[in-house]
């Protein structure tokens, strides 16, 4: 087997960075093709990720605001 018979990300004399870049490029192409073949599933997935991010951000913000609040017993007895 010669060096040219191997897939692009698995050639012997390529640097590790080149192999990683080629692998990321091939994975991005696969994701792009899948998203083009299934647009409704892609939209649903992105919507769910956005909703999860919103809920996590809201929860973190609520807890942060709650921790900055002075407790009731200190407010009345100080």
C-alpha contacts under 8 A as a table, 3 or more apart, distances in Angstrom:
res1	aa1	res2	aa2	distance
1	X	5	X	6.26
1	X	6	X	7.76
2	X	5	X	5.43
2	X	6	X	7.25
3	X	6	X	5.75
3	X	11	X	5.90
3	X	12	X	6.78
4	X	7	X	7.70
4	X	11	X	7.45
6	X	10	X	6.04
6	X	11	X	5.92
7	X	10	X	5.46
7	X	11	X	6.81
8	X	11	X	6.19
8	X	19	X	7.75
8	X	22	X	6.87
9	X	18	X	7.53
9	X	19	X	4.63
9	X	20	X	7.25
9	X	22	X	5.32
9	X	23	X	5.85
10	X	14	X	7.88
10	X	19	X	6.65
11	X	14	X	5.86
11	X	19	X	7.95
14	X	18	X	6.14
14	X	19	X	6.51
15	X	18	X	5.22
15	X	19	X	6.36
16	X	19	X	5.07
16	X	20	X	6.11
17	X	20	X	5.04
17	X	21	X	6.05
18	X	21	X	5.05
18	X	22	X	6.10
19	X	22	X	5.17
19	X	23	X	6.16
20	X	23	X	5.08
20	X	24	X	6.16
21	X	24	X	5.16
21	X	25	X	6.06
22	X	25	X	5.00
22	X	26	X	6.18
23	X	26	X	5.19
23	X	27	X	6.19
24	X	27	X	5.11
24	X	28	X	6.05
25	X	28	X	5.15
25	X	29	X	6.26
26	X	29	X	5.08
26	X	30	X	6.32
27	X	30	X	5.04
27	X	31	X	6.25
28	X	31	X	5.10
28	X	32	X	6.08
29	X	32	X	5.05
29	X	33	X	6.17
30	X	33	X	5.19
30	X	34	X	6.19
31	X	34	X	5.11
31	X	35	X	6.07
32	X	35	X	5.14
32	X	36	X	6.19
33	X	36	X	5.10
33	X	37	X	6.24
34	X	37	X	5.11
34	X	38	X	6.16
35	X	38	X	5.23
35	X	39	X	5.63
35	X	41	X	7.83
35	X	42	X	5.69
36	X	39	X	5.81
38	X	41	X	5.54
38	X	42	X	6.29
39	X	42	X	5.00
39	X	43	X	6.17
40	X	43	X	5.10
40	X	44	X	6.18
41	X	44	X	5.02
41	X	45	X	6.06
42	X	45	X	5.15
42	X	46	X	6.15
43	X	46	X	5.21
43	X	47	X	6.02
44	X	47	X	5.06
44	X	48	X	6.15
45	X	48	X	5.18
45	X	49	X	6.20
46	X	49	X	5.10
46	X	50	X	6.09
47	X	50	X	5.07
47	X	51	X	6.12
48	X	51	X	5.02
48	X	52	X	6.07
49	X	52	X	5.11
49	X	53	X	6.14
50	X	53	X	5.07
50	X	54	X	6.15
51	X	54	X	5.05
51	X	55	X	6.19
52	X	55	X	5.16
52	X	56	X	6.12
53	X	56	X	5.16
53	X	57	X	6.06
54	X	57	X	5.13
54	X	58	X	6.01
55	X	58	X	5.01
55	X	59	X	6.07
56	X	59	X	5.14
56	X	60	X	6.15
57	X	60	X	5.16
57	X	61	X	6.02
58	X	61	X	5.12
58	X	62	X	6.01
59	X	62	X	5.08
59	X	63	X	6.18
60	X	63	X	5.22
60	X	64	X	6.11
61	X	64	X	5.03
61	X	65	X	6.10
62	X	65	X	5.19
62	X	66	X	6.03
63	X	66	X	4.94
63	X	67	X	6.11
64	X	67	X	5.18
64	X	68	X	6.43
65	X	68	X	5.24
65	X	69	X	6.53
66	X	69	X	5.30
67	X	70	X	7.91
70	X	74	X	6.94
70	X	75	X	6.60
71	X	74	X	5.61
71	X	75	X	6.43
72	X	75	X	5.12
72	X	76	X	6.50
73	X	76	X	5.55
73	X	77	X	6.17
74	X	77	X	5.26
74	X	78	X	5.59
75	X	78	X	5.94
